[in-house]
Structures are given as structure tokens and as C-alpha cells.
Amino acid sequence: MLTYSLCYLDGKLVSSSIIFELLGVLPKLQELYLEFLWCEFLEDGAKKRSPTTFPCLKTLKLLAINLENGIMLSCAFEMIKSFPNLQTLEITPSYEDEKAAICPLDVDYNTLGMLQLRSVVFTYIKASESEVCLIKYLLACSPFLKKDCYSSPQLSSAR
């Protein structure tokens, strides 16, 4: 298992290609926890695809990822697609501002490969357009999904 806080990178500027480069030196990694706290994503990495897949990764946790940021959302999609045997996904979004999604993705669900996901947990979602887009993708591409759990701050504060 590797837990890595991306805020420790020099300058805190991140791109999906930097993340895949880090993963490239750990091809047998099975669990990965990435914390995106205080990270700024480089725009040039938003459209880049992963050069390879990582078949050994089974568990991915994305912590403090701002899914309202189109570049981070694109990176999340790219990571999930690059882990064909991913079984457990946990996402805890952060909300750095109250703006709507910067650029929700247009996803053609017919062209996507099937995922091996069995468990998906979203903690503290707001059901924004970008989050709903990601959830629809996960549901459309995960025929083996046994558990999906979504919690929102509104539900938590109502209890």
C-alpha cells in the first residue's frame, strides 16, 4: 500500500502525467491513497492519457480532490480508466469554492471499457453536475458493483 500526499510535491503543481510517472515505478502496487490537499493541477495535463494501464491496483482512495475543477475531474476519470482491475474506489471531494463545475465532461458511455469495481464510496458529495457525471460513468461501466454508498453534508447534518 502507498499513501501519498501530493501537496509534498515541489510547488504543489500536479498533472495527471506526474501521477502516472510516479505510479510507473511501482507496477505491482495494489493499494493507492492520493491526497490532493492544496494541489493545483496543470492545464496541459488535462487531456493527456495514461501511457499504460496498471493491472495490479485493486484499491484507490482519492482524498480532498476538487471535482468541481474540470482538470482534477479529468484526472480522476483517467486514473479510474487506467486501473482495469480496480475493485474498491473511495472518493472524498473537497470544495475550495462555491462555483459550479468548471467544465463538466461529455462522456460517451458506449465507448468506455468495463470496470471490475465492486465497491464505490463517495463521502460528502454535493451532487454537483461533475459528481453526477462521474457517478453515472461508474454505474454504467461497473457490472460487478455490489456496494455503492454516497453521503452528503446535508444528510449528515440532518441526523
BASE-689252 format. One record per residue (C-alpha): residue number from 1; x, y, z. Coordinates in Angstrom, 1 decimal, always signed. Example, Ala and Ser with C-alpha at 12.3 -4.5 7.8 and 13.67 -1.06 7.14 Angstrom:
% BASE-689252
<atom resi="1" xx="+12.3" yy="-4.5" zz="+7.8"/>
<atom resi="2" xx="+13.7" yy="-1.1" zz="+7.1"/>
***
This chain:
% BASE-689252
<atom resi="1" xx="+0.0" yy="+0.0" zz="+0.0"/>
<atom resi="2" xx="+1.2" yy="+3.5" zz="-0.8"/>
<atom resi="3" xx="-0.3" yy="+6.6" zz="+0.8"/>
<atom resi="4" xx="+0.9" yy="+9.8" zz="-0.9"/>
<atom resi="5" xx="+0.0" yy="+13.4" zz="-0.3"/>
<atom resi="6" xx="+0.5" yy="+15.3" zz="-3.5"/>
<atom resi="7" xx="+0.9" yy="+18.5" zz="-1.5"/>
<atom resi="8" xx="+4.5" yy="+17.5" zz="-0.8"/>
<atom resi="9" xx="+5.5" yy="+17.9" zz="-4.5"/>
<atom resi="10" xx="+7.7" yy="+20.9" zz="-5.3"/>
<atom resi="11" xx="+5.4" yy="+23.9" zz="-5.9"/>
<atom resi="12" xx="+2.3" yy="+21.7" zz="-5.4"/>
<atom resi="13" xx="+1.7" yy="+21.9" zz="-9.2"/>
<atom resi="14" xx="+0.4" yy="+18.5" zz="-10.4"/>
<atom resi="15" xx="-0.6" yy="+16.9" zz="-13.6"/>
<atom resi="16" xx="-2.0" yy="+13.5" zz="-14.4"/>
<atom resi="17" xx="+1.2" yy="+12.7" zz="-16.2"/>
<atom resi="18" xx="+3.2" yy="+13.3" zz="-13.0"/>
<atom resi="19" xx="+0.9" yy="+10.9" zz="-11.1"/>
<atom resi="20" xx="+1.3" yy="+8.2" zz="-13.8"/>
<atom resi="21" xx="+5.0" yy="+8.8" zz="-13.8"/>
<atom resi="22" xx="+5.1" yy="+8.1" zz="-10.0"/>
<atom resi="23" xx="+3.0" yy="+5.0" zz="-10.5"/>
<atom resi="24" xx="+5.2" yy="+3.8" zz="-13.3"/>
<atom resi="25" xx="+8.0" yy="+3.0" zz="-10.8"/>
<atom resi="26" xx="+5.5" yy="+0.8" zz="-8.7"/>
<atom resi="27" xx="+3.9" yy="-1.5" zz="-11.3"/>
<atom resi="28" xx="+2.9" yy="-4.1" zz="-8.7"/>
<atom resi="29" xx="+1.2" yy="-1.6" zz="-6.4"/>
<atom resi="30" xx="-2.2" yy="-2.9" zz="-5.1"/>
<atom resi="31" xx="-3.5" yy="+0.0" zz="-2.9"/>
<atom resi="32" xx="-3.1" yy="+3.7" zz="-3.5"/>
<atom resi="33" xx="-4.3" yy="+6.6" zz="-1.4"/>
<atom resi="34" xx="-3.8" yy="+10.0" zz="-3.0"/>
<atom resi="35" xx="-4.4" yy="+13.2" zz="-1.1"/>
<atom resi="36" xx="-4.9" yy="+16.3" zz="-3.3"/>
<atom resi="37" xx="-5.0" yy="+18.9" zz="-0.5"/>
<atom resi="38" xx="-3.6" yy="+22.3" zz="-1.6"/>
<atom resi="39" xx="-2.8" yy="+20.9" zz="-5.1"/>
<atom resi="40" xx="-3.1" yy="+22.9" zz="-8.3"/>
<atom resi="41" xx="-3.4" yy="+21.0" zz="-11.4"/>
<atom resi="42" xx="-1.6" yy="+22.0" zz="-14.6"/>
<atom resi="43" xx="-3.9" yy="+22.5" zz="-17.5"/>
<atom resi="44" xx="-1.6" yy="+20.9" zz="-20.0"/>
<atom resi="45" xx="-2.1" yy="+17.5" zz="-18.3"/>
<atom resi="46" xx="-5.8" yy="+17.6" zz="-18.6"/>
<atom resi="47" xx="-6.1" yy="+15.9" zz="-22.0"/>
<atom resi="48" xx="-3.2" yy="+13.5" zz="-21.6"/>
<atom resi="49" xx="-4.0" yy="+9.9" zz="-21.5"/>
<atom resi="50" xx="-2.2" yy="+7.3" zz="-19.3"/>
<atom resi="51" xx="+0.6" yy="+5.7" zz="-21.4"/>
<atom resi="52" xx="-0.1" yy="+2.3" zz="-19.8"/>
<atom resi="53" xx="-2.6" yy="+0.5" zz="-17.5"/>
<atom resi="54" xx="-1.8" yy="-0.6" zz="-14.0"/>
<atom resi="55" xx="-3.4" yy="-4.1" zz="-13.7"/>
<atom resi="56" xx="-2.3" yy="-4.8" zz="-10.1"/>
<atom resi="57" xx="-4.1" yy="-1.9" zz="-8.5"/>
<atom resi="58" xx="-7.2" yy="-3.1" zz="-6.6"/>
<atom resi="59" xx="-7.9" yy="-0.1" zz="-4.2"/>
<atom resi="60" xx="-7.9" yy="+3.6" zz="-4.9"/>
<atom resi="61" xx="-8.7" yy="+6.3" zz="-2.4"/>
<atom resi="62" xx="-8.9" yy="+9.9" zz="-3.7"/>
<atom resi="63" xx="-8.9" yy="+12.3" zz="-0.8"/>
<atom resi="64" xx="-9.5" yy="+16.1" zz="-0.9"/>
<atom resi="65" xx="-9.9" yy="+16.1" zz="-4.7"/>
<atom resi="66" xx="-11.8" yy="+19.1" zz="-6.1"/>
<atom resi="67" xx="-14.3" yy="+17.5" zz="-8.6"/>
<atom resi="68" xx="-15.6" yy="+21.0" zz="-9.4"/>
<atom resi="69" xx="-12.3" yy="+21.6" zz="-11.1"/>
<atom resi="70" xx="-12.5" yy="+20.2" zz="-14.6"/>
<atom resi="71" xx="-8.8" yy="+19.3" zz="-14.7"/>
<atom resi="72" xx="-9.0" yy="+17.3" zz="-11.5"/>
<atom resi="73" xx="-12.2" yy="+15.7" zz="-12.7"/>
<atom resi="74" xx="-10.5" yy="+14.7" zz="-15.9"/>
<atom resi="75" xx="-7.6" yy="+13.3" zz="-13.9"/>
<atom resi="76" xx="-10.0" yy="+11.2" zz="-11.8"/>
<atom resi="77" xx="-11.6" yy="+9.8" zz="-14.9"/>
<atom resi="78" xx="-8.2" yy="+9.0" zz="-16.4"/>
<atom resi="79" xx="-6.9" yy="+7.3" zz="-13.3"/>
<atom resi="80" xx="-10.0" yy="+5.1" zz="-12.9"/>
<atom resi="81" xx="-9.9" yy="+4.0" zz="-16.6"/>
<atom resi="82" xx="-6.2" yy="+3.2" zz="-16.2"/>
<atom resi="83" xx="-6.8" yy="+0.7" zz="-13.4"/>
<atom resi="84" xx="-8.7" yy="-2.1" zz="-15.2"/>
<atom resi="85" xx="-8.8" yy="-4.4" zz="-12.1"/>
<atom resi="86" xx="-9.8" yy="-1.7" zz="-9.6"/>
<atom resi="87" xx="-12.3" yy="-3.2" zz="-7.2"/>
<atom resi="88" xx="-12.6" yy="-0.6" zz="-4.4"/>
<atom resi="89" xx="-12.9" yy="+3.1" zz="-5.0"/>
<atom resi="90" xx="-13.3" yy="+5.8" zz="-2.3"/>
<atom resi="91" xx="-13.6" yy="+9.5" zz="-3.1"/>
<atom resi="92" xx="-13.7" yy="+12.3" zz="-0.6"/>
<atom resi="93" xx="-14.1" yy="+15.5" zz="-2.5"/>
<atom resi="94" xx="-13.1" yy="+19.0" zz="-1.4"/>
<atom resi="95" xx="-14.9" yy="+22.2" zz="-2.2"/>
<atom resi="96" xx="-12.4" yy="+25.0" zz="-2.5"/>
<atom resi="97" xx="-15.0" yy="+27.4" zz="-3.8"/>
<atom resi="98" xx="-18.8" yy="+27.5" zz="-4.3"/>
<atom resi="99" xx="-18.7" yy="+27.9" zz="-8.1"/>
<atom resi="100" xx="-20.3" yy="+25.4" zz="-10.4"/>
<atom resi="101" xx="-18.2" yy="+22.9" zz="-12.3"/>
<atom resi="102" xx="-15.6" yy="+24.5" zz="-14.5"/>
<atom resi="103" xx="-16.1" yy="+22.1" zz="-17.4"/>
<atom resi="104" xx="-18.3" yy="+19.0" zz="-16.9"/>
<atom resi="105" xx="-17.1" yy="+16.2" zz="-19.1"/>
<atom resi="106" xx="-19.1" yy="+14.9" zz="-22.0"/>
<atom resi="107" xx="-18.8" yy="+11.1" zz="-21.6"/>
<atom resi="108" xx="-19.8" yy="+8.7" zz="-24.3"/>
<atom resi="109" xx="-20.7" yy="+5.6" zz="-22.2"/>
<atom resi="110" xx="-20.8" yy="+3.4" zz="-25.2"/>
<atom resi="111" xx="-17.1" yy="+3.7" zz="-25.9"/>
<atom resi="112" xx="-15.9" yy="+3.0" zz="-22.3"/>
<atom resi="113" xx="-14.4" yy="-0.3" zz="-21.2"/>
<atom resi="114" xx="-15.9" yy="-2.2" zz="-18.4"/>
<atom resi="115" xx="-14.5" yy="-1.8" zz="-14.9"/>
<atom resi="116" xx="-14.1" yy="-4.5" zz="-12.2"/>
<atom resi="117" xx="-15.4" yy="-2.2" zz="-9.4"/>
<atom resi="118" xx="-17.2" yy="-4.0" zz="-6.6"/>
<atom resi="119" xx="-17.4" yy="-1.1" zz="-4.0"/>
<atom resi="120" xx="-17.7" yy="+2.6" zz="-4.5"/>
<atom resi="121" xx="-17.9" yy="+5.1" zz="-1.6"/>
<atom resi="122" xx="-18.4" yy="+8.8" zz="-2.1"/>
<atom resi="123" xx="-18.1" yy="+10.8" zz="+1.2"/>
<atom resi="124" xx="-19.7" yy="+14.3" zz="+1.5"/>
<atom resi="125" xx="-20.9" yy="+14.8" zz="-2.1"/>
<atom resi="126" xx="-23.0" yy="+17.8" zz="-3.1"/>
<atom resi="127" xx="-24.5" yy="+16.0" zz="-6.1"/>
<atom resi="128" xx="-23.0" yy="+18.7" zz="-8.4"/>
<atom resi="129" xx="-23.1" yy="+18.2" zz="-12.2"/>
<atom resi="130" xx="-19.5" yy="+16.9" zz="-12.2"/>
<atom resi="131" xx="-20.1" yy="+14.4" zz="-9.4"/>
<atom resi="132" xx="-23.2" yy="+13.1" zz="-11.0"/>
<atom resi="133" xx="-21.3" yy="+12.7" zz="-14.3"/>
<atom resi="134" xx="-18.6" yy="+10.6" zz="-12.5"/>
<atom resi="135" xx="-21.2" yy="+8.5" zz="-10.7"/>
<atom resi="136" xx="-23.1" yy="+7.8" zz="-13.9"/>
<atom resi="137" xx="-19.9" yy="+6.7" zz="-15.5"/>
<atom resi="138" xx="-19.1" yy="+4.4" zz="-12.6"/>
<atom resi="139" xx="-22.6" yy="+2.9" zz="-12.7"/>
<atom resi="140" xx="-22.6" yy="+2.4" zz="-16.4"/>
<atom resi="141" xx="-19.2" yy="+0.7" zz="-16.5"/>
<atom resi="142" xx="-19.3" yy="-1.4" zz="-13.4"/>
<atom resi="143" xx="-21.4" yy="-4.6" zz="-13.9"/>
<atom resi="144" xx="-19.9" yy="-6.3" zz="-10.8"/>
<atom resi="145" xx="-20.7" yy="-3.4" zz="-8.4"/>
<atom resi="146" xx="-22.1" yy="-4.8" zz="-5.1"/>
<atom resi="147" xx="-21.8" yy="-1.7" zz="-2.9"/>
<atom resi="148" xx="-22.2" yy="+1.9" zz="-3.7"/>
<atom resi="149" xx="-22.5" yy="+4.4" zz="-0.9"/>
<atom resi="150" xx="-23.0" yy="+8.2" zz="-1.1"/>
<atom resi="151" xx="-23.2" yy="+10.6" zz="+1.8"/>
<atom resi="152" xx="-23.8" yy="+14.3" zz="+1.7"/>
<atom resi="153" xx="-23.2" yy="+17.1" zz="+4.3"/>
<atom resi="154" xx="-27.0" yy="+17.8" zz="+4.2"/>
<atom resi="155" xx="-27.8" yy="+14.3" zz="+5.2"/>
<atom resi="156" xx="-25.1" yy="+14.2" zz="+7.9"/>
<atom resi="157" xx="-26.3" yy="+17.5" zz="+9.5"/>
<atom resi="158" xx="-29.9" yy="+16.4" zz="+9.4"/>
<atom resi="159" xx="-29.2" yy="+13.4" zz="+11.7"/>
***
